[in-house]
């Protein structure tokens, strides 16, 4: 019953920063693990980051570790992905997701946003 809507995507030059938001609706957002995934044309959906329901545990994909930061504000029912030192290979549609258990696989998440485009130019 959770609905998710991403925002904050856009175009940025390599080395720049962008902050994505994921607004959630529904009464049980705080009960879910929140994840971010991305998908470029012709490629599989890739795990980016995940955060526990309390916000005290995080995990990052190797390709973004040290550059991206995931966070959440359960009172505002909003998740965030801060992206720094962006590279052209970060270009993709970014999706937020919510799941009832910890997972780095897309199939492990129950609810998905529609995605927001991030384009990084060289």
N, C-alpha and C positions, 0 to 999 in steps of 0.2 A: 503493500500500500504506500510505499515511499515513492515520491516523484522527485526527479532531479533535473535541474536546468543549469547548464554551464554558461559562463560569460567571461569576458576579458580577453578573448583571443584577438589576434590582429597580426600586423606585419611589423617586423623589427629587424634591424641590421645585426649581423653577427657580433657577439660580445655584449649585446644589450640584454635587457630584462623585461619580463612580462609577468603579471600576476593573474592567475585564473581563479574564478570563484565558482562554487557549486551550491546553488540554493536548493534546499530540500523542503518538501512539504510532507505532512503526515505526522502522526503522534509518536513514532518510535525511532526517529533518526538516530538518537543517541545510543540505541541498542545495537547499531550496526557498525561493522568495520567499513571504512571508506577507502576506496582506491581510485587511482588515476591510471588510465591506459591511453595509448595513442596508436594511431594507425595511419600509415602513409600509403599512397596508391600502390597497389600490387603487393603489399606486404601484409603479414599477419598482425593482428592486434598485439601490441607489446605492453608489458607491465612497466609502469613508471614508478609508482609509490603507493604505499598503504599506511593507514594510521588506525590504531585501536579506538574503541568507542570512547575511552576516557582521554584519549590524546596523549597518553604516556608511553606509547610504543609506536615506532615508525620503522619502515623498511623501504629501501630504494633499489631500483634496478641499477645494474652496474654502469649503464650508459649515462645515467644522470646523477650518480652519487657524487656529492660534493658541490653540485651546481643547483640542484632543486631542493626545495623544502616544502613538505606537506604539513598542514595544520588544520584544525577544525575548531569551531565555536558552536557547541551544542545548543547554547541558549539562543543563538541566532539561527540555528539550523543551517549552517553554512560551512562548507569546506573550502580550502584554499590550496593552491599550488603556486609557490613563488619560484620562478624560473630565472636564473642568472647565468651569465656567460653563455648565452645561447649560441648554438651552432647551426649551420644550414641543415645538418642531418636531424635536427630536432623538429623540422617541418613535418606537420602531421595534423590530423584531426584529433583533438584531445577529448576524452570522455571521462566523466566521473561515474563512479559506481558504488553501490552499497551491498554488503553481504552479511550474512549471519555468522560467518566463521572466517578465520584468517586464510587468505589465499593469494597467490600471485598469478593465478590462471583466470582468464576472463570467464570461463564457465563456472567459477566459484562464486560469482556475484549475481545477485537476484534482481537488482534494479539498476537501470542505466539512464544517463542523460542522452540527449540527442547529439552532443558533440559541439565543439567550437574549434575553428580553424586557427592554427598558428603557423605563420610563414616567416622563416628566418632567411634573409638574403645575405650574400657574401659581398 
